[in-house]
């Protein structure tokens, strides 16, 4: 389900465990760029142009991490 915030938290837990395993201390994600520009090559990484949805999704992913 695309709106499953529990799934985002589980994904965050997986990311966090991998960061610990490989001693990664900086994660430059998730992408929250609300203003999409065709010149930006990483638009596919952003959650949504909607700030409420992006905020909700990022909150749950980071909560897991």
MOPAC internal coordinates of N, CA, C and O (Angstrom, degrees):
PM7 1SCF
backbone

  N    0.0000 0     0.00 0     0.00 0    0    0    0
  C    1.4506 1     0.00 0     0.00 0    1    0    0
  C    1.5174 1   109.45 1     0.00 0    2    1    0
  O    1.2310 1   119.99 1   -49.96 1    3    2    1
  N    1.3088 1   117.62 1   130.04 1    3    2    1
  C    1.4626 1   122.63 1  -176.50 1    5    3    2
  C    1.5256 1   112.88 1   -69.40 1    6    5    3
  O    1.2310 1   119.46 1   161.93 1    7    6    5
  N    1.3276 1   118.63 1   -18.07 1    7    6    5
  C    1.4649 1   121.75 1  -177.31 1    9    7    6
  C    1.5288 1   111.56 1  -106.24 1   10    9    7
  O    1.2310 1   119.82 1  -165.85 1   11   10    9
  N    1.2977 1   117.95 1    14.15 1   11   10    9
  C    1.4606 1   122.65 1  -174.24 1   13   11   10
  C    1.5247 1   110.27 1   -80.65 1   14   13   11
  O    1.2310 1   120.69 1   -80.62 1   15   14   13
  N    1.3293 1   116.28 1    99.38 1   15   14   13
  C    1.4646 1   119.78 1  -177.87 1   17   15   14
  C    1.5314 1   111.57 1   -70.95 1   18   17   15
  O    1.2310 1   120.13 1   152.37 1   19   18   17
  N    1.3233 1   117.35 1   -27.63 1   19   18   17
  C    1.4662 1   120.14 1   176.33 1   21   19   18
  C    1.5269 1   110.38 1   -64.45 1   22   21   19
  O    1.2310 1   120.60 1   142.39 1   23   22   21
  N    1.3211 1   116.46 1   -37.61 1   23   22   21
  C    1.4554 1   120.80 1   177.50 1   25   23   22
  C    1.5347 1   110.00 1   -64.01 1   26   25   23
  O    1.2310 1   120.46 1   141.48 1   27   26   25
  N    1.3302 1   116.72 1   -38.52 1   27   26   25
  C    1.4649 1   119.69 1   178.08 1   29   27   26
  C    1.5284 1   110.82 1   -64.66 1   30   29   27
  O    1.2310 1   120.33 1   141.00 1   31   30   29
  N    1.3250 1   116.97 1   -39.00 1   31   30   29
  C    1.4613 1   119.53 1   177.27 1   33   31   30
  C    1.5287 1   111.01 1   -65.06 1   34   33   31
  O    1.2310 1   120.29 1   139.90 1   35   34   33
  N    1.3209 1   117.05 1   -40.10 1   35   34   33
  C    1.4693 1   120.37 1   177.58 1   37   35   34
  C    1.5231 1   110.40 1   -63.83 1   38   37   35
  O    1.2310 1   120.37 1   138.88 1   39   38   37
  N    1.3270 1   116.90 1   -41.12 1   39   38   37
  C    1.4619 1   120.82 1   176.80 1   41   39   38
  C    1.5300 1   109.88 1   -61.22 1   42   41   39
  O    1.2310 1   120.74 1   137.99 1   43   42   41
  N    1.3438 1   116.19 1   -42.01 1   43   42   41
  C    1.4593 1   120.49 1   177.60 1   45   43   42
  C    1.5227 1   112.13 1   -61.50 1   46   45   43
  O    1.2310 1   120.40 1   140.60 1   47   46   45
  N    1.3331 1   116.85 1   -39.40 1   47   46   45
  C    1.4667 1   120.23 1   178.00 1   49   47   46
  C    1.5218 1   111.05 1   -63.50 1   50   49   47
  O    1.2310 1   120.38 1   140.41 1   51   50   49
  N    1.3045 1   116.87 1   -39.59 1   51   50   49
  C    1.4699 1   120.89 1   177.76 1   53   51   50
  C    1.5216 1   109.84 1   -63.75 1   54   53   51
  O    1.2310 1   120.65 1   133.93 1   55   54   53
  N    1.3300 1   116.37 1   -46.07 1   55   54   53
  C    1.4676 1   120.58 1   179.20 1   57   55   54
  C    1.5267 1   110.20 1   -61.20 1   58   57   55
  O    1.2310 1   120.57 1   134.43 1   59   58   57
  N    1.3321 1   116.52 1   -45.57 1   59   58   57
  C    1.4662 1   120.54 1   179.58 1   61   59   58
  C    1.5141 1   112.63 1   -60.91 1   62   61   59
  O    1.2310 1   120.23 1   139.17 1   63   62   61
  N    1.3294 1   117.16 1   -40.83 1   63   62   61
  C    1.4715 1   119.23 1   179.81 1   65   63   62
  C    1.5239 1   111.32 1   -67.02 1   66   65   63
  O    1.2310 1   120.63 1   142.90 1   67   66   65
  N    1.3312 1   116.40 1   -37.10 1   67   66   65
  C    1.4777 1   119.54 1   176.92 1   69   67   66
  C    1.5246 1   110.78 1   -67.08 1   70   69   67
  O    1.2310 1   120.62 1   142.68 1   71   70   69
  N    1.3325 1   116.42 1   -37.32 1   71   70   69
  C    1.4655 1   119.64 1   178.07 1   73   71   70
  C    1.5242 1   110.46 1   -62.58 1   74   73   71
  O    1.2310 1   120.49 1   137.27 1   75   74   73
  N    1.3271 1   116.67 1   -42.73 1   75   74   73
  C    1.4684 1   119.80 1   177.72 1   77   75   74
  C    1.5274 1   111.22 1   -64.14 1   78   77   75
  O    1.2310 1   120.95 1   135.51 1   79   78   77
  N    1.3140 1   115.78 1   -44.49 1   79   78   77
  C    1.4652 1   120.53 1  -177.76 1   81   79   78
  C    1.5252 1   111.84 1   -59.55 1   82   81   79
  O    1.2310 1   120.55 1   138.80 1   83   82   81
  N    1.3413 1   116.55 1   -41.20 1   83   82   81
  C    1.4555 1   120.52 1  -176.04 1   85   83   82
  C    1.5299 1   113.10 1  -100.81 1   86   85   83
  O    1.2310 1   120.41 1  -167.37 1   87   86   85
  N    1.3307 1   116.82 1    12.63 1   87   86   85
  C    1.4669 1   123.06 1   176.59 1   89   87   86
  C    1.5310 1   112.38 1    57.08 1   90   89   87
  O    1.2310 1   121.23 1  -137.21 1   91   90   89
  N    1.3118 1   115.25 1    42.79 1   91   90   89
  C    1.4713 1   120.99 1   176.72 1   93   91   90
  C    1.5246 1   107.49 1   -90.68 1   94   93   91
  O    1.2310 1   120.45 1   -54.05 1   95   94   93
  N    1.3374 1   116.75 1   125.95 1   95   94   93
  C    1.4563 1   121.22 1  -176.55 1   97   95   94
  C    1.5193 1   112.94 1  -110.91 1   98   97   95
  O    1.2310 1   120.13 1   176.06 1   99   98   97
  N    1.3232 1   117.35 1    -3.94 1   99   98   97
  C    1.4549 1   121.18 1  -178.92 1  101   99   98
  C    1.5176 1   108.94 1  -138.43 1  102  101   99
  O    1.2310 1   120.98 1   -54.46 1  103  102  101
  N    1.3150 1   115.73 1   125.54 1  103  102  101
  C    1.4680 1   121.18 1   178.67 1  105  103  102
  C    1.5110 1   107.46 1  -126.28 1  106  105  103
  O    1.2310 1   119.93 1   -67.62 1  107  106  105
  N    1.2993 1   117.73 1   112.38 1  107  106  105
  C    1.4690 1   122.49 1  -176.64 1  109  107  106
  C    1.5218 1   110.01 1   -88.65 1  110  109  107
  O    1.2310 1   121.01 1  -122.75 1  111  110  109
  N    1.3017 1   115.68 1    57.25 1  111  110  109
  C    1.4555 1   121.81 1  -179.56 1  113  111  110
  C    1.5145 1   107.60 1  -155.86 1  114  113  111
  O    1.2310 1   118.30 1    -7.74 1  115  114  113
  N    1.2615 1   120.85 1   172.26 1  115  114  113
  C    1.4582 1   128.67 1    -6.13 1  117  115  114
  C    1.5275 1   111.93 1   -76.29 1  118  117  115
  O    1.2310 1   121.30 1   -23.88 1  119  118  117
  N    1.3134 1   115.11 1   156.12 1  119  118  117
  C    1.4585 1   120.73 1   179.92 1  121  119  118
  C    1.5213 1   111.10 1   -73.03 1  122  121  119
  O    1.2310 1   120.77 1   -51.69 1  123  122  121
  N    1.3154 1   116.13 1   128.31 1  123  122  121
  C    1.4720 1   121.11 1  -179.58 1  125  123  122
  C    1.5168 1   111.74 1  -123.98 1  126  125  123
  O    1.2310 1   119.73 1  -155.17 1  127  126  125
  N    1.3036 1   118.11 1    24.83 1  127  126  125
  C    1.4590 1   120.26 1  -177.07 1  129  127  126
  C    1.5259 1   109.32 1   -67.51 1  130  129  127
  O    1.2310 1   120.54 1   -73.47 1  131  130  129
  N    1.3214 1   116.57 1   106.53 1  131  130  129
  C    1.4628 1   121.81 1  -176.83 1  133  131  130
  C    1.5305 1   110.33 1   -72.63 1  134  133  131
  O    1.2310 1   120.52 1   140.78 1  135  134  133
  N    1.3235 1   116.61 1   -39.22 1  135  134  133
  C    1.4636 1   121.13 1  -178.83 1  137  135  134
  C    1.5235 1   109.06 1   -87.01 1  138  137  135
  O    1.2310 1   120.90 1   -73.24 1  139  138  137
  N    1.3008 1   115.89 1   106.76 1  139  138  137
  C    1.4682 1   119.96 1  -179.47 1  141  139  138
  C    1.5147 1   109.55 1   -88.93 1  142  141  139
  O    1.2310 1   121.67 1   -39.22 1  143  142  141
  N    1.2958 1   114.40 1   140.78 1  143  142  141
  C    1.4568 1   121.20 1  -178.80 1  145  143  142
  C    1.5211 1   107.37 1  -130.70 1  146  145  143
  O    1.2310 1   119.96 1   -46.95 1  147  146  145
  N    1.3366 1   117.67 1   133.05 1  147  146  145
  C    1.4718 1   118.97 1  -179.57 1  149  147  146
  C    1.5292 1   113.37 1   -62.17 1  150  149  147
  O    1.2310 1   120.10 1   161.54 1  151  150  149
  N    1.3231 1   117.42 1   -18.46 1  151  150  149
  C    1.4652 1   120.25 1   178.25 1  153  151  150
  C    1.5270 1   112.39 1   -79.80 1  154  153  151
  O    1.2310 1   120.95 1   165.53 1  155  154  153
  N    1.3249 1   115.79 1   -14.47 1  155  154  153
  C    1.4637 1   120.02 1   178.94 1  157  155  154
  C    1.5263 1   108.41 1   -82.98 1  158  157  155
  O    1.2310 1   120.11 1   -54.87 1  159  158  157
  N    1.2946 1   117.39 1   125.13 1  159  158  157
  C    1.4533 1   120.70 1  -175.74 1  161  159  158
  C    1.5129 1   114.46 1   -83.87 1  162  161  159
  O    1.2310 1   119.47 1  -178.50 1  163  162  161
  N    1.3334 1   118.61 1     1.50 1  163  162  161
  C    1.4630 1   120.34 1  -175.42 1  165  163  162
  C    1.5254 1   112.35 1  -118.28 1  166  165  163
  O    1.2310 1   120.00 1  -157.75 1  167  166  165
  N    1.3251 1   117.61 1    22.25 1  167  166  165
  C    1.4634 1   121.00 1  -179.64 1  169  167  166
  C    1.5209 1   112.73 1   -56.44 1  170  169  167
  O    1.2310 1   120.37 1   147.92 1  171  170  169
  N    1.3037 1   116.89 1   -32.08 1  171  170  169
  C    1.4666 1   120.79 1  -177.16 1  173  171  170
  C    1.5277 1   112.47 1   -65.51 1  174  173  171
  O    1.2310 1   119.58 1   163.69 1  175  174  173
  N    1.3213 1   118.42 1   -16.31 1  175  174  173
  C    1.4612 1   121.47 1  -177.22 1  177  175  174
  C    1.5225 1   113.04 1   -85.72 1  178  177  175
  O    1.2310 1   119.85 1   164.05 1  179  178  177
  N    1.3107 1   117.90 1   -15.95 1  179  178  177
  C    1.4640 1   120.48 1  -174.41 1  181  179  178
  C    1.5185 1   110.49 1   -80.76 1  182  181  179
  O    1.2310 1   120.90 1   -31.30 1  183  182  181
  N    1.3223 1   115.88 1   148.70 1  183  182  181
  C    1.4579 1   120.24 1  -178.53 1  185  183  182
  C    1.5218 1   111.90 1   -68.19 1  186  185  183
  O    1.2310 1   120.10 1   124.35 1  187  186  185
  N    1.3172 1   117.41 1   -55.65 1  187  186  185
  C    1.4567 1   120.21 1  -171.76 1  189  187  186
  C    1.5218 1   109.57 1  -163.68 1  190  189  187
  O    1.2310 1   120.47 1   -21.33 1  191  190  189
  N    1.3159 1   116.70 1   158.67 1  191  190  189
  C    1.4582 1   120.47 1   172.08 1  193  191  190
  C    1.5228 1   110.75 1   -81.60 1  194  193  191
  O    1.2310 1   120.46 1   167.08 1  195  194  193
  N    1.3035 1   116.72 1   -12.92 1  195  194  193
  C    1.4623 1   121.95 1   178.98 1  197  195  194
  C    1.5243 1   108.93 1   -80.97 1  198  197  195
  O    1.2310 1   119.59 1   -61.45 1  199  198  197
  N    1.3398 1   118.39 1   118.55 1  199  198  197
  C    1.4647 1   119.78 1  -176.32 1  201  199  198
  C    1.5183 1   113.73 1   -64.55 1  202  201  199
  O    1.2310 1   119.69 1   149.18 1  203  202  201
  N    1.3287 1   118.20 1   -30.82 1  203  202  201
  C    1.4641 1   120.12 1   179.02 1  205  203  202
  C    1.5249 1   110.21 1   -68.95 1  206  205  203
  O    1.2310 1   120.17 1   133.62 1  207  206  205
  N    1.3363 1   117.27 1   -46.38 1  207  206  205
  C    1.4617 1   120.35 1   178.66 1  209  207  206
  C    1.5207 1   111.38 1   -64.14 1  210  209  207
  O    1.2310 1   120.47 1   134.54 1  211  210  209
  N    1.3206 1   116.71 1   -45.46 1  211  210  209
  C    1.4686 1   119.64 1   179.30 1  213  211  210
  C    1.5215 1   110.75 1   -59.11 1  214  213  211
  O    1.2310 1   120.75 1   134.08 1  215  214  213
  N    1.3131 1   116.17 1   -45.92 1  215  214  213
  C    1.4628 1   120.01 1   179.97 1  217  215  214
  C    1.5153 1   112.25 1   -61.49 1  218  217  215
  O    1.2310 1   120.52 1   137.21 1  219  218  217
  N    1.3289 1   116.62 1   -42.79 1  219  218  217
  C    1.4583 1   121.73 1   179.46 1  221  219  218
  C    1.5221 1   111.08 1   -63.70 1  222  221  219
  O    1.2310 1   120.52 1   133.21 1  223  222  221
  N    1.3189 1   116.61 1   -46.79 1  223  222  221
  C    1.4633 1   121.11 1  -178.38 1  225  223  222
  C    1.5267 1   111.48 1   -65.65 1  226  225  223
  O    1.2310 1   120.78 1   135.57 1  227  226  225
  N    1.3218 1   116.11 1   -44.43 1  227  226  225
  C    1.4709 1   119.66 1  -179.23 1  229  227  226
  C    1.5256 1   110.21 1   -66.17 1  230  229  227
  O    1.2310 1   120.37 1   140.03 1  231  230  229
  N    1.3171 1   116.90 1   -39.97 1  231  230  229
  C    1.4728 1   119.80 1   178.25 1  233  231  230
  C    1.5246 1   110.25 1   -55.90 1  234  233  231
  O    1.2310 1   120.28 1   130.70 1  235  234  233
  N    1.3142 1   117.07 1   -49.30 1  235  234  233
  C    1.4627 1   119.97 1  -176.05 1  237  235  234
  C    1.5352 1   111.76 1   -69.43 1  238  237  235
  O    1.2310 1   119.97 1   143.22 1  239  238  237
  N    1.3217 1   117.66 1   -36.78 1  239  238  237
  C    1.4614 1   118.90 1   177.37 1  241  239  238
  C    1.5272 1   110.65 1   -65.88 1  242  241  239
  O    1.2310 1   120.28 1   135.21 1  243  242  241
  N    1.3211 1   117.07 1   -44.79 1  243  242  241
  C    1.4655 1   120.72 1  -179.24 1  245  243  242
  C    1.5232 1   111.56 1   -68.80 1  246  245  243
  O    1.2310 1   120.10 1   148.09 1  247  246  245
  N    1.3249 1   117.42 1   -31.91 1  247  246  245
  C    1.4578 1   120.83 1   175.81 1  249  247  246
  C    1.5317 1   109.82 1   -60.38 1  250  249  247
  O    1.2310 1   120.61 1   140.63 1  251  250  249
  N    1.3168 1   116.43 1   -39.37 1  251  250  249
  C    1.4500 1   120.54 1   176.86 1  253  251  250
  C    1.5116 1   113.14 1   -67.76 1  254  253  251
  O    1.2310 1   120.78 1   138.81 1  255  254  253
  N    1.3239 1   116.11 1   -41.19 1  255  254  253
  C    1.4673 1   119.98 1   179.78 1  257  255  254
  C    1.5144 1   109.73 1   -63.53 1  258  257  255
  O    1.2310 1   120.10 1   180.00 1  259  258  257

